[in-house]
């Protein structure tokens, strides 16, 4: 069982799990709007998500003064480099409008991690805005890039699906912030730090309610997406309210991050009824 535990730990810490979650949200967009796609798109999104998350997670360790990172995490380093080359290669197959959204998303990731000269802190350290930027980077990759592969980009569809997924990702981030409230820097300004845990849960519940209502209004003609979104919002609501500072180790990093995969599975089942 030791090898299984070791593999599972690597699966989580190398960002493979979260990259699959991102791919699942992209697949939801593709299947909801019946977009023509190939495995190439999903491979590109997986590699891009893996690269982005490992860049954010390990950037400090990749600095020249900390080159020992490559010795301590050789498999993750090689995996990230491979994902980088694959993503760059597949970028050549994308249309110009897709590259625009990718550039914006890439800038968000870079500024989130490094900041800009005229900013006192990086976006990651802007009070209360951390999860807003995280959700934005996800939506650009999971909604705008797939929709941009159409000959005609439908802004209404991008706004509607983008808003639903944006709200979902923000609330799904809250269990992590609740878990880390005592370990995060005091000036980070996460929602639990600013509002308290209970108020954060109520705010997250309000976002879930808005998302559920808008899903019913915007997707009333698409029952597969409507029912799957209501199911996932209900599950997310439960997950949010049971989240505490003292969580099982993999509650958030595996369980919460598996919710997009569960959402896609629900949608797939309803579409094949």
N, C-alpha and C positions, 0 to 999 in steps of 0.2 A: 504493500500500500504506500510505501515511502515514495516510490517513483510517481504514483498517481498524485499524491499531495504536492510533490515538487513541480509536476507539469501544471497542475491547477494554479499554483502560485505564480508560475511563469505566465500562464494564460491571462491572469488578471493584471499582473504588474507590467507586462509588456504592452498593454493597451489593446490586445487582440479582442477582448470582450467588448470594450467600449466601441471599437471600430465596427464590430458586428452590429452593435446597437445603432450606430449611425447608418450603416447600410440598410438596416431594417426600416428606418424612417424613410430613406430614399426609395426603397421598394414599395412602401405604402403610397408615396406620391405617384410612382410609376403605375401601379396597379389601379389606383383610384381613378386616374385620368386616362387609363389604358394607353399609355405612351409606348411607342415602339422603342425597344431598347435591346441591348445585348448584354452578355456577361461582362463585356468590356467596361461599360458604365459603372457597374457595381464593383468591379475590381479596382477601378480608378478611385471611386469614393472610399472604398476600404483602405487603400494605400494612403490616400490623402488624410483620412482621419487618423490612421496609425501614426503618420509622420507628425501631424499637428499636435496630437496629445503627447507623444514622446518628446517633442520639442519643448512643449510647455512644462512637462513633468521633469525633464532631465536637463534643461538648458543650463542651469547653474553648474551642473556637474560636467558639462561639455566644454567649459572654459579651459583655455590652455593650462591654467594653473592646477586644473583638476583632471588631468588626462587619465588618472587611474580609473576613472569611470569605465573606460573601455575594457580594462582588465577585470573590473569587478562585475561588469554586465556585458560580456562578449556577445552572447546570443541576441540580446535585445538590441545591441549596437548594430550587429550585422543585419538583423531583421529590419531595423529602421532604415538603414542604408539601402537595402533591397527595395523597400517600399518607396523610398525617395526616387530611385532610378525608374521604377515602374510607373509611378505617378507622373514624372517628368516626360517619360516616353509617351504615355497615353494622352498627355496634354496636347500633343501635336495633332491628335485626331479630333479635337473638340472645335466647334465653331467659335468665331470671335466673341459672340455675346456670352457664351459660357465662360470664356476667359476673363471677361469683365467681372462676373460674379465671383470667380475664383480669386481674382486679384484682390477684390474687396475683402473676401474671407481671409485670404493670406495676410493682408495688412492688419485685420482685426487680431489675428493670432500673434503676429509679431509685436504689435503695439501692446497687446494684452500682456505679453511676456516681458518685453524690453522697455516699453514706454517710448516717449519722444523727448527730444531736448527741451521743448517748451512746456512739457508736462512735469509737474512735481513728482508724480508717481505714475506707474504703469496703470493701464486700465484695470488690471487685476486688483489694484489697491485703491480704486475710487470707491468711496463709501456707497454701499448699497447697489452698485452697478455691476458687480462681478458676474452675477448670474444672467444679467441682461446681455452682456457681451458674449458669454458662453453660448446662450441660446441663439443669438444672432449668427454666430459662426456655424452652428449646427444647421440652422434653417437655410443659409446660403448654399450649403452643400447638399442638403436633403430635399429641398424644394426648388430653389431657383436654378440650380445646375440641371437637374433632370428636365424641368419645363423648358429650359433654354435650348434643348436639343430639337424642339419643334421648329418648324419653319416660321411659324408665327408665335411669338411669346405672348401668353395670355396673362396679363397683369392681374386680372380679377382672380383667376385660379391661384396665382402665386401668392396674392395677399391673403386669400381665404385659408388655403392649406398652410401657408407660412405662419399665420396668426395662431392657428390651432396647435401646430407643432411647437411654436415659440413658447406658448403658455405651458404646454406639456413639459418641455425641457426645463423651463424655469422652476416649476414645482418639483420636478424630479431631482433637481439639484439641492433642494432644501434639506432632505435627510442627511446629505453630506455636510451641509453647513451646521445643522443641529449637532451632528456627531463631533464636529471639529470646533465647536464654540469655545472650548476651554484650551485648545491648542493653537488656534489661529491667533495671529498678532492682534492686539487690542485695537489697533488703529486700522485694521483691515475693513471694518465696517460692513460685515455681513448682515443679512436681515435678522438672524437670531440675536446678533450682538446689538443691533440698533433697536429692534422691536421687542425682543424677548422671545422665548420659544413658543409660548402659547399664542401670542399675537401673530407670529410668523405662520403658525399652522392655520389660523383663521384667514390670513391674507392668501395663503396658498389655496385654501378651500374656496375662497371667492374667485380666484383665477380659474380653478377647476369648474366652478359653476358657470362662469362666463363662457368657458370653452365648450362645455356641454350644451349650453343654450345656443351658441353660435353654430355648433355642429348641426343641431336640429333645424336651424334656420337656413343655413347655407347648403346642407347636404341631404335635404329631405327627399330628393330624388335618387340618392345613392344610399340605399338602405344598408349595404354591406359596410361602407365606411361609417355610417351613422351608428349602427349597432356596435361595431368594433370600438369606435371612439368612446361611446358611453361606457362600455365594459372597462376599457383601460382607465378612464377617468375615475370610475368607481373604485377600481383596485388601487389607483394612485392615491385617492383620498384616504383609504384605509392605511396604506403604507405611510403616508404623511403623518397621520395621527398616532401611529404606533412608534414613530421614530423618536428616539431618546438619545441623550448624550452617551449613555452606556449601551452600545449596540453590539450584537454579535459581529465578529470581525468582517464577515463577508455579506452582512445584511445590505449595505449600500453598494459596495464595490462589485458585488455580483448580483444580488437580488434586485436592487433598484435599477441597475444598468441593464438588466434582462427585460425590463418592461417593454421597451420598443420591439424586442424580438417577439414577445408575447402578443403585442398589438398587431404586428404583421401576421402572426399565425392566426389570430382571430379573424382578421380581414380576409386572409386566404381561404379560411374555412367558409365564411359567409359568401364569398365570391363563387365558390364551387358547390353551393347548395343546389 
